[in-house]
Amino acid sequence: EESITLTKRERLRAIASRYRQTHNDLPLLWRIDVVAVELNQKGKLSRIELIENAVSDA
């Protein structure tokens, strides 16, 4: 979760806003969930984490 910096959140929020401008049929309330995937040095899955509501319209 610490890798989702303020800059990344702002960028995701701006992308979502532009997407909504061309997709008027979307719900008014929205959120972006993030899946964090960590691999070990051999490229094998080490950890996976779901970060719900990482970015939202609120």
N, CA, C and O atoms as a GROMACS GRO file, in nm:
protein
  232
    1GLU      N    1   0.083  -0.120   0.000
    1GLU     CA    2   0.000   0.000   0.000
    1GLU      C    3   0.087   0.125   0.000
    1GLU      O    4   0.046   0.229  -0.053
    2GLU      N    5   0.204   0.116   0.058
    2GLU     CA    6   0.292   0.232   0.062
    2GLU      C    7   0.342   0.273  -0.076
    2GLU      O    8   0.389   0.385  -0.095
    3SER      N    9   0.334   0.182  -0.174
    3SER     CA   10   0.379   0.215  -0.309
    3SER      C   11   0.276   0.295  -0.387
    3SER      O   12   0.305   0.342  -0.497
    4ILE      N   13   0.156   0.311  -0.332
    4ILE     CA   14   0.054   0.393  -0.397
    4ILE      C   15   0.067   0.535  -0.341
    4ILE      O   16  -0.003   0.574  -0.248
    5THR      N   17   0.159   0.608  -0.400
    5THR     CA   18   0.190   0.742  -0.351
    5THR      C   19   0.078   0.840  -0.385
    5THR      O   20  -0.012   0.808  -0.462
    6LEU      N   21   0.086   0.957  -0.328
    6LEU     CA   22  -0.011   1.062  -0.358
    6LEU      C   23  -0.011   1.094  -0.507
    6LEU      O   24  -0.117   1.115  -0.566
    7THR      N   25   0.106   1.099  -0.567
    7THR     CA   26   0.115   1.127  -0.711
    7THR      C   27   0.044   1.020  -0.792
    7THR      O   28  -0.028   1.052  -0.887
    8LYS      N   29   0.063   0.894  -0.756
    8LYS     CA   30  -0.005   0.784  -0.827
    8LYS      C   31  -0.156   0.792  -0.808
    8LYS      O   32  -0.232   0.769  -0.902
    9ARG      N   33  -0.198   0.824  -0.687
    9ARG     CA   34  -0.342   0.837  -0.661
    9ARG      C   35  -0.402   0.950  -0.745
    9ARG      O   36  -0.510   0.934  -0.803
   10GLU      N   37  -0.333   1.063  -0.751
   10GLU     CA   38  -0.381   1.176  -0.830
   10GLU      C   39  -0.387   1.140  -0.978
   10GLU      O   40  -0.482   1.178  -1.048
   11ARG      N   41  -0.288   1.068  -1.026
   11ARG     CA   42  -0.286   1.027  -1.167
   11ARG      C   43  -0.401   0.932  -1.197
   11ARG      O   44  -0.468   0.946  -1.300
   12LEU      N   45  -0.425   0.835  -1.109
   12LEU     CA   46  -0.536   0.742  -1.128
   12LEU      C   47  -0.670   0.815  -1.124
   12LEU      O   48  -0.760   0.785  -1.203
   13ARG      N   49  -0.684   0.912  -1.034
   13ARG     CA   50  -0.807   0.989  -1.024
   13ARG      C   51  -0.830   1.069  -1.153
   13ARG      O   52  -0.944   1.078  -1.200
   14ALA      N   53  -0.725   1.127  -1.209
   14ALA     CA   54  -0.736   1.203  -1.334
   14ALA      C   55  -0.773   1.112  -1.450
   14ALA      O   56  -0.855   1.149  -1.534
   15ILE      N   57  -0.714   0.994  -1.456
   15ILE     CA   58  -0.747   0.898  -1.562
   15ILE      C   59  -0.892   0.855  -1.551
   15ILE      O   60  -0.962   0.847  -1.652
   16ALA      N   61  -0.937   0.828  -1.430
   16ALA     CA   62  -1.076   0.788  -1.410
   16ALA      C   63  -1.171   0.900  -1.452
   16ALA      O   64  -1.276   0.874  -1.510
   17SER      N   65  -1.134   1.023  -1.424
   17SER     CA   66  -1.218   1.137  -1.462
   17SER      C   67  -1.229   1.148  -1.614
   17SER      O   68  -1.338   1.169  -1.667
   18ARG      N   69  -1.118   1.133  -1.683
   18ARG     CA   70  -1.121   1.137  -1.830
   18ARG      C   71  -1.202   1.021  -1.887
   18ARG      O   72  -1.275   1.037  -1.984
   19TYR      N   73  -1.188   0.904  -1.826
   19TYR     CA   74  -1.264   0.787  -1.872
   19TYR      C   75  -1.414   0.811  -1.859
   19TYR      O   76  -1.492   0.778  -1.948
   20ARG      N   77  -1.454   0.870  -1.746
   20ARG     CA   78  -1.596   0.898  -1.723
   20ARG      C   79  -1.652   0.997  -1.825
   20ARG      O   80  -1.771   0.991  -1.858
   21GLN      N   81  -1.569   1.086  -1.874
   21GLN     CA   82  -1.616   1.185  -1.972
   21GLN      C   83  -1.664   1.119  -2.101
   21GLN      O   84  -1.748   1.175  -2.171
   22THR      N   85  -1.612   1.003  -2.132
   22THR     CA   86  -1.652   0.933  -2.255
   22THR      C   87  -1.744   0.815  -2.229
   22THR      O   88  -1.789   0.749  -2.322
   23HIS      N   89  -1.772   0.787  -2.102
   23HIS     CA   90  -1.859   0.675  -2.064
   23HIS      C   91  -1.964   0.727  -1.966
   23HIS      O   92  -1.952   0.708  -1.845
   24ASN      N   93  -2.066   0.790  -2.019
   24ASN     CA   94  -2.167   0.857  -1.936
   24ASN      C   95  -2.260   0.762  -1.863
   24ASN      O   96  -2.333   0.805  -1.774
   25ASP      N   97  -2.258   0.635  -1.897
   25ASP     CA   98  -2.350   0.540  -1.836
   25ASP      C   99  -2.294   0.476  -1.709
   25ASP      O  100  -2.355   0.383  -1.655
   26LEU      N  101  -2.182   0.523  -1.660
   26LEU     CA  102  -2.121   0.465  -1.541
   26LEU      C  103  -2.188   0.518  -1.414
   26LEU      O  104  -2.245   0.627  -1.415
   27PRO      N  105  -2.180   0.442  -1.305
   27PRO     CA  106  -2.235   0.490  -1.178
   27PRO      C  107  -2.164   0.618  -1.132
   27PRO      O  108  -2.048   0.642  -1.167
   28LEU      N  109  -2.234   0.698  -1.054
   28LEU     CA  110  -2.174   0.822  -1.005
   28LEU      C  111  -2.061   0.795  -0.906
   28LEU      O  112  -1.958   0.863  -0.908
   29LEU      N  113  -2.080   0.697  -0.821
   29LEU     CA  114  -1.978   0.662  -0.722
   29LEU      C  115  -1.889   0.553  -0.780
   29LEU      O  116  -1.938   0.458  -0.840
   30TRP      N  117  -1.759   0.567  -0.761
   30TRP     CA  118  -1.666   0.469  -0.813
   30TRP      C  119  -1.547   0.455  -0.720
   30TRP      O  120  -1.525   0.538  -0.631
   31ARG      N  121  -1.472   0.348  -0.741
   31ARG     CA  122  -1.348   0.328  -0.668
   31ARG      C  123  -1.254   0.246  -0.755
   31ARG      O  124  -1.296   0.178  -0.849
   32ILE      N  125  -1.127   0.255  -0.724
   32ILE     CA  126  -1.026   0.175  -0.792
   32ILE      C  127  -0.959   0.088  -0.686
   32ILE      O  128  -0.904   0.138  -0.588
   33ASP      N  129  -0.963  -0.042  -0.709
   33ASP     CA  130  -0.891  -0.136  -0.625
   33ASP      C  131  -0.758  -0.166  -0.692
   33ASP      O  132  -0.746  -0.161  -0.815
   34VAL      N  133  -0.658  -0.198  -0.612
   34VAL     CA  134  -0.525  -0.227  -0.665
   34VAL      C  135  -0.483  -0.365  -0.616
   34VAL      O  136  -0.505  -0.401  -0.501
   35VAL      N  137  -0.422  -0.440  -0.706
   35VAL     CA  138  -0.364  -0.568  -0.668
   35VAL      C  139  -0.212  -0.551  -0.672
   35VAL      O  140  -0.154  -0.522  -0.776
   36ALA      N  141  -0.150  -0.569  -0.556
   36ALA     CA  142  -0.004  -0.559  -0.546
   36ALA      C  143   0.054  -0.699  -0.555
   36ALA      O  144   0.015  -0.789  -0.480
   37VAL      N  145   0.146  -0.718  -0.647
   37VAL     CA  146   0.209  -0.847  -0.668
   37VAL      C  147   0.358  -0.833  -0.645
   37VAL      O  148   0.422  -0.744  -0.701
   38GLU      N  149   0.413  -0.920  -0.562
   38GLU     CA  150   0.556  -0.917  -0.533
   38GLU      C  151   0.617  -1.049  -0.577
   38GLU      O  152   0.567  -1.156  -0.544
   39LEU      N  153   0.726  -1.040  -0.652
   39LEU     CA  154   0.796  -1.159  -0.698
   39LEU      C  155   0.929  -1.170  -0.627
   39LEU      O  156   0.989  -1.069  -0.590
   40ASN      N  157   0.975  -1.294  -0.607
   40ASN     CA  158   1.107  -1.312  -0.547
   40ASN      C  159   1.214  -1.297  -0.656
   40ASN      O  160   1.182  -1.267  -0.771
   41GLN      N  161   1.339  -1.318  -0.620
   41GLN     CA  162   1.448  -1.298  -0.714
   41GLN      C  163   1.444  -1.396  -0.831
   41GLN      O  164   1.503  -1.370  -0.936
   42LYS      N  165   1.374  -1.507  -0.815
   42LYS     CA  166   1.362  -1.606  -0.922
   42LYS      C  167   1.239  -1.582  -1.008
   42LYS      O  168   1.211  -1.659  -1.100
   43GLY      N  169   1.166  -1.475  -0.978
   43GLY     CA  170   1.048  -1.443  -1.056
   43GLY      C  171   0.924  -1.519  -1.014
   43GLY      O  172   0.822  -1.518  -1.084
   44LYS      N  173   0.931  -1.585  -0.902
   44LYS     CA  174   0.816  -1.660  -0.850
   44LYS      C  175   0.734  -1.571  -0.758
   44LYS      O  176   0.787  -1.481  -0.692
   45LEU      N  177   0.605  -1.598  -0.754
   45LEU     CA  178   0.514  -1.520  -0.669
   45LEU      C  179   0.555  -1.531  -0.523
   45LEU      O  180   0.566  -1.641  -0.469
   46SER      N  181   0.577  -1.418  -0.462
   46SER     CA  182   0.616  -1.413  -0.322
   46SER      C  183   0.500  -1.365  -0.235
   46SER      O  184   0.478  -1.414  -0.124
   47ARG      N  185   0.425  -1.267  -0.288
   47ARG     CA  186   0.316  -1.210  -0.210
   47ARG      C  187   0.217  -1.146  -0.306
   47ARG      O  188   0.254  -1.092  -0.411
   48ILE      N  189   0.090  -1.152  -0.268
   48ILE     CA  190  -0.014  -1.084  -0.344
   48ILE      C  191  -0.108  -1.019  -0.242
   48ILE      O  192  -0.145  -1.080  -0.142
   49GLU      N  193  -0.145  -0.895  -0.269
   49GLU     CA  194  -0.229  -0.821  -0.175
   49GLU      C  195  -0.333  -0.740  -0.252
   49GLU      O  196  -0.301  -0.673  -0.350
   50LEU      N  197  -0.456  -0.748  -0.208
   50LEU     CA  198  -0.564  -0.667  -0.264
   50LEU      C  199  -0.582  -0.544  -0.178
   50LEU      O  200  -0.605  -0.554  -0.057
   51ILE      N  201  -0.570  -0.428  -0.239
   51ILE     CA  202  -0.589  -0.302  -0.168
   51ILE      C  203  -0.720  -0.244  -0.219
   51ILE      O  204  -0.725  -0.181  -0.324
   52GLU      N  205  -0.825  -0.266  -0.143
   52GLU     CA  206  -0.957  -0.218  -0.182
   52GLU      C  207  -0.968  -0.068  -0.158
   52GLU      O  208  -0.915  -0.014  -0.061
   53ASN      N  209  -1.038  -0.002  -0.250
   53ASN     CA  210  -1.065   0.141  -0.238
   53ASN      C  211  -0.937   0.224  -0.229
   53ASN      O  212  -0.929   0.320  -0.153
   54ALA      N  213  -0.837   0.186  -0.307
   54ALA     CA  214  -0.711   0.260  -0.308
   54ALA      C  215  -0.732   0.403  -0.356
   54ALA      O  216  -0.666   0.496  -0.309
   55VAL      N  217  -0.825   0.420  -0.449
   55VAL     CA  218  -0.860   0.552  -0.501
   55VAL      C  219  -1.011   0.554  -0.520
   55VAL      O  220  -1.069   0.455  -0.566
   56SER      N  221  -1.074   0.666  -0.485
   56SER     CA  222  -1.219   0.676  -0.505
   56SER      C  223  -1.255   0.819  -0.542
   56SER      O  224  -1.170   0.909  -0.544
   57ASP      N  225  -1.381   0.838  -0.572
   57ASP     CA  226  -1.429   0.971  -0.609
   57ASP      C  227  -1.445   1.063  -0.489
   57ASP      O  228  -1.464   1.183  -0.506
   58ALA      N  229  -1.438   1.009  -0.372
   58ALA     CA  230  -1.459   1.089  -0.250
   58ALA      C  231  -1.334   1.162  -0.208
   58ALA      O  232  -1.335   1.234  -0.108
   0.00000   0.00000   0.00000
